[in-house]
Amino acid sequence: MYRLDKRIYEERQETKLFNDMIQKVPKYLFEVGHGLEDSGKPFIWVVKVSEVAMPEVQEWLSALEARVAGRGVVVRGWAPQLAILSHRAVGGFVTHCGWNSILEAITHGVPVVTWPHFSDQFLNERLAVDVLGVGVPVGATASMMLLEEISR
């Protein structure tokens, strides 16, 4: 086990894997961004720093911010999720269904739109939608990453 840990550390395999996964993200980002823009509704959209690492994504987000100025806010990186969820103007929360996000939304009485990406997030979605009745599903039925995409 030590040799495997040392090899992974030395070869930075985890970095390559995550970079491969991030390269698939822009198509999802663009779809979500266009949907928010086309909705005509006010929104706060938090995008991870790792998701905006590519120059084309940064340029596209800057253009989107200009088009939705006054009704939409794009946060690049960390955002104070609890403060946002506790604001009375928040009417819903699109979540990846991480356990903390589900609990924070429930605690603040904010309904969720569930979009699980992998792992236990699908089970958390079932709890929020079917058991507690505090959410509606996007309809994701499988991990965002296909096995062949991850193995490249």
N, C-alpha and C positions, 0 to 999 in steps of 0.2 A: 504494500500500500504506500509506503514511504516513497518508493521509486516512482510510482505513478503520480503522486502528488508533486514530486520534484520535477518530473518531466512536464507535467501540465504547466507548472509555474515557469519553468525555464523556456518552454516553447510558446508560452502565451496562447495555448489552444483556446482558452475561454474567450480571449479577446477576439480572435478570428471568428469564432462561432457567433458571438454577439454582433460583430460587424456584418456578417452575412445576414443575420436576422434583421438588422436595422435597414439594410438595403431594400428590403421588401416593404418597409413602412410607408414610403411616400405615396403609393397608390391609395392606401387607406387614409392618410392625412389629407390628400387632395379631395377624396370623396366626402369626408366629414366636413372639411372646410367649405366646399361648394354647397353642401346641404345646409350648413349654418347660414351661409350668405343668402342662399335662395329662400330660406324660411321667412326672412323679413322680421324675425323676432330678435329681441336683445339676448346676448349671450356672453358668457365668460368661457373661454376655451383654454385649458392648460395643456401645453405641449411639452413633453420632456426634452431636455437639452440634447439627449442622444438622438432624438428623432429629427432634430433640425440641424444635424451636423453637416449635411450635404449642402453645398452652395445653392443648388437649384431649389431646395426646400426653403432655405432662408429667403431667397428672392421672392418666391411665391407667397410665403407668409407675409412679407413686407407689403406686397401688392394687395393681398387680402385685407390686411389691417387698414390700408388706405381706403379701400372700397367700403368697409363696414364701420368706419370711424363714426363715433357718436352712438352706435347701438351695439357694437361688438368689441370685446377686448380679448386679445390673444396674449396669454402669459407664456413666456418661454422659460421653462424651468419650474422651480418650486413655487407653489402658491399656498396661502394659508387656508387649507380646505375647511377646517372647522369654522373659521370666521366667515367664509363664503357661505357654507351651508346654513349657518345660523342667521343670515341676513333675511329679512322678511320678504325681499323681492325675489328670492330664489324659488322658482316654481317646480323645478325638477333637476335631476342629476343623472347624466349619462355616466355609467360606471362600468369598469372592467370586472366588477364583482369581487374585488379583493375583500377579505373579511373586514378589515378596518373601515374601508369605504362604506360597506353595507351597514355596519354598526353606526357609523357617524351619521349617515343619512337617516336611519331609523330614529336615532336619538334626537335629531333636529326636525323630525316630522316631514322630511323631504321625500317625495316619491321618486323612484328610480326607473331609469330605462337601462335595462341590463344588457351588457355586451361583453360576455366572458371571452377571454383569449386562450386560456389553457388551465390545466390542472384542476384544483378544487374550486375554481371560479364557477364552473358549470353547476356544481352542487350548491354553492352559495346563491346562484341565480334561482335555482329551484326553490330554495328556502324563501327568498324575497318575493318571488312571483306566486308560487303555488301554495305555500304554507302561510306566509304572513300577509300576502295580498298587497304589498306595498310597491310593486313594480310591474312593468311590462317588458317583455323580451324583445330584443332586436331580431332575434331568430338565429343567432349563431349556434351551430350544432357541432362544430369541430374546431380544433386548435387553429389559430391564425397561420401557423407555420406548418407546411407539409413536411413529412419526413425527408423527402428527397431534397427539399430546399435547405433543410438544416444540415444534411449530410455533405453538402457541397463544400 
